[in-house]
Amino acid sequence: MTNVYDPNLNVAAGQGEARMKRIKDLRDPTVLFMLDYWRAKRGARRMPHPDAVDPVDFARYLPNLQLIQVDHDPFDLSYRLLGGVVSDVHGGNYKARKVRDLDDLSPKFGSMMFELFRFVALERRPYAAGGMLDAMGKGATEFEGVYMPLSFDDERTDRILCCSSYRVLLESERIAREGECGAPLKDILK
């Protein structure tokens, strides 16, 4: 059976403009650096060993990173690391919290992230996402991210290294974008 990520989860979490994207369509230099780093550390393996990943090699990008702990028997996901940029956009540092706990902060957001990370863990290869999200306390935010599995035994995913880049839209950009999309601007003018 093929593992499938359901994009309707994004809509249910109020993040309908965030979408999976092709790895080859990534453009952000920070995200591309981390993907290249992951590939170099992977070598001949399916996934790099977590001990092969050395934060000294990418210290300047730590604010853009998340590290997800993947537990098995039973399957669960928790945050091991949340960089400052990520924490700022998502409304807090959730280190040591279960991913689904984020549902308490924003309805269905934790469930959406849980399913994304579960998808990456089961597929055992990197995936990318991008588009717009409604950042907690920040509003409309463009983002691009890559989610890369790590494995001790090269068979099951034990960690997921995530790198994301964000740009909060200016009010004028947000209004112009809503005008392109139609409904929100029309509602304001009624």
C-alpha positions as CSV (number, residue, x, y, z in Angstrom):
1,M,0.0,0.0,0.0
2,T,1.4,3.4,-0.9
3,N,1.6,6.0,1.8
4,V,-0.3,9.2,0.7
5,Y,-0.4,12.7,2.2
6,D,-3.9,14.2,2.1
7,P,-3.8,17.9,1.1
8,N,-7.3,18.3,2.6
9,L,-5.5,18.3,6.0
10,N,-4.0,21.6,5.0
11,V,-7.4,23.1,4.3
12,A,-8.8,21.7,7.5
13,A,-6.0,23.4,9.5
14,G,-6.6,26.7,7.8
15,Q,-3.4,26.3,5.7
16,G,-5.0,25.6,2.3
17,E,-2.3,27.5,0.3
18,A,0.5,25.4,1.7
19,R,1.3,22.5,-0.7
20,M,3.7,19.7,-1.3
21,K,6.1,20.6,-4.1
22,R,8.7,18.9,-6.2
23,I,12.2,18.8,-4.8
24,K,13.6,20.1,-8.1
25,D,11.3,23.3,-7.8
26,L,13.0,24.4,-4.5
27,R,14.7,27.8,-4.9
28,D,15.5,29.1,-1.4
29,P,19.3,29.1,-0.8
30,T,19.0,28.0,2.8
31,V,16.7,25.2,2.0
32,L,18.9,24.1,-1.0
33,F,22.0,24.2,1.2
34,M,20.4,21.8,3.8
35,L,19.1,19.5,1.1
36,D,22.6,19.3,-0.5
37,Y,24.1,18.7,2.9
38,W,21.6,15.8,3.6
39,R,22.5,14.3,0.2
40,A,26.2,14.5,0.9
41,K,25.8,12.9,4.4
42,R,23.6,10.2,3.0
43,G,26.4,8.8,0.8
44,A,25.4,5.3,-0.4
45,R,22.7,5.0,2.3
46,R,19.0,5.6,1.8
47,M,19.1,8.1,4.7
48,P,22.0,9.7,6.6
49,H,22.8,8.4,10.1
50,P,21.8,11.0,12.7
51,D,25.4,11.0,14.0
52,A,26.7,12.0,10.6
53,V,24.8,15.3,10.8
54,D,27.1,17.8,12.6
55,P,25.4,21.2,13.5
56,V,28.8,22.9,13.3
57,D,28.6,22.3,9.5
58,F,25.4,24.4,9.3
59,A,25.4,26.6,12.4
60,R,24.2,29.7,10.5
61,Y,21.1,27.8,9.5
62,L,20.1,26.5,12.9
63,P,17.4,29.2,13.3
64,N,15.6,27.7,10.2
65,L,15.7,24.1,11.4
66,Q,13.5,21.6,13.2
67,L,14.4,18.1,14.3
68,I,11.6,15.7,14.8
69,Q,11.9,12.6,16.9
70,V,10.3,9.6,15.4
71,D,9.2,6.9,18.0
72,H,8.0,3.5,17.0
73,D,5.9,1.0,19.0
74,P,3.7,3.0,19.2
75,F,4.4,5.4,16.4
76,D,4.6,9.0,17.6
77,L,6.4,12.3,16.7
78,S,7.8,15.0,18.9
79,Y,9.9,18.1,18.5
80,R,13.6,17.7,19.6
81,L,14.7,21.1,18.2
82,L,12.9,24.2,16.9
83,G,15.1,27.0,15.6
84,G,14.3,30.6,16.5
85,V,12.9,31.6,13.0
86,V,10.6,28.5,13.1
87,S,9.5,29.2,16.6
88,D,8.8,32.8,15.8
89,V,6.6,32.0,12.8
90,H,4.8,29.2,14.6
91,G,4.1,31.1,17.8
92,G,6.5,29.4,20.3
93,N,9.1,26.9,21.0
94,Y,7.6,23.4,21.1
95,K,10.8,21.5,22.0
96,A,10.0,18.2,23.7
97,R,6.3,18.5,22.9
98,K,4.3,16.0,20.8
99,V,3.6,17.2,17.3
100,R,-0.2,16.7,17.8
101,D,-0.1,18.9,20.8
102,L,-0.1,21.9,18.4
103,D,-3.8,21.2,17.9
104,D,-4.3,22.9,21.2
105,L,-2.8,26.1,19.8
106,S,-4.3,26.1,16.4
107,P,-7.1,23.6,15.5
108,K,-5.9,20.7,13.3
109,F,-2.4,22.3,12.8
110,G,-0.7,19.6,14.9
111,S,-2.6,16.9,13.1
112,M,-1.6,18.3,9.7
113,M,2.1,18.4,10.7
114,F,1.9,14.9,12.3
115,E,0.6,13.5,9.0
116,L,3.2,15.3,6.9
117,F,6.0,14.1,9.2
118,R,4.5,10.6,9.3
119,F,4.4,10.6,5.5
120,V,8.1,11.5,5.3
121,A,9.0,8.9,7.9
122,L,7.2,6.1,6.1
123,E,8.4,7.1,2.6
124,R,12.0,7.4,3.9
125,R,13.0,10.1,1.4
126,P,13.0,13.9,1.4
127,Y,9.9,15.9,0.5
128,A,9.3,19.6,-0.1
129,A,6.5,22.0,0.6
130,G,5.9,25.6,-0.1
131,G,3.3,28.4,-0.7
132,M,1.5,30.5,1.8
133,L,0.7,29.8,5.4
134,D,-1.1,31.7,8.1
135,A,1.7,32.1,10.7
136,M,0.5,32.3,14.3
137,G,0.5,36.0,15.2
138,K,2.3,37.0,11.9
139,G,-0.4,36.6,9.3
140,A,0.2,35.7,5.6
141,T,3.7,34.2,5.2
142,E,5.4,32.7,2.2
143,F,7.4,29.6,2.9
144,E,9.5,26.9,1.4
145,G,10.7,23.9,3.3
146,V,12.3,20.5,2.9
147,Y,11.8,17.5,5.3
148,M,14.6,15.0,5.3
149,P,14.6,11.6,7.1
150,L,17.6,10.3,9.2
151,S,18.0,6.7,10.2
152,F,20.2,4.7,12.6
153,D,19.8,1.4,10.7
154,D,19.0,2.8,7.2
155,E,15.7,1.0,7.3
156,R,13.3,3.0,9.4
157,T,13.2,6.7,10.0
158,D,14.4,7.8,13.5
159,R,14.6,11.6,13.0
160,I,13.4,14.1,10.4
161,L,15.5,17.1,9.8
162,C,13.4,20.0,8.5
163,C,14.6,23.3,7.0
164,S,12.2,26.1,6.3
165,S,12.5,29.7,5.0
166,Y,9.8,32.2,5.7
167,R,8.8,35.7,4.5
168,V,6.0,37.5,6.2
169,L,4.0,39.5,3.7
170,L,3.7,43.2,4.0
171,E,0.1,44.5,4.4
172,S,0.1,45.9,0.9
173,E,1.3,42.5,-0.5
174,R,-1.4,40.7,1.4
175,I,-4.1,43.0,0.2
176,A,-2.9,42.7,-3.4
177,R,-2.7,38.9,-3.1
178,E,-6.3,38.8,-1.8
179,G,-7.4,40.9,-4.7
180,E,-5.8,38.3,-7.1
181,C,-7.6,35.5,-5.2
182,G,-11.0,37.2,-5.4
183,A,-13.3,36.5,-2.5
184,P,-11.7,38.2,0.5
185,L,-11.3,41.6,-1.2
186,K,-14.8,41.4,-2.7
187,D,-16.2,40.7,0.8
188,I,-14.4,43.8,2.1
189,L,-15.9,46.0,-0.6
190,K,-19.5,44.8,0.0
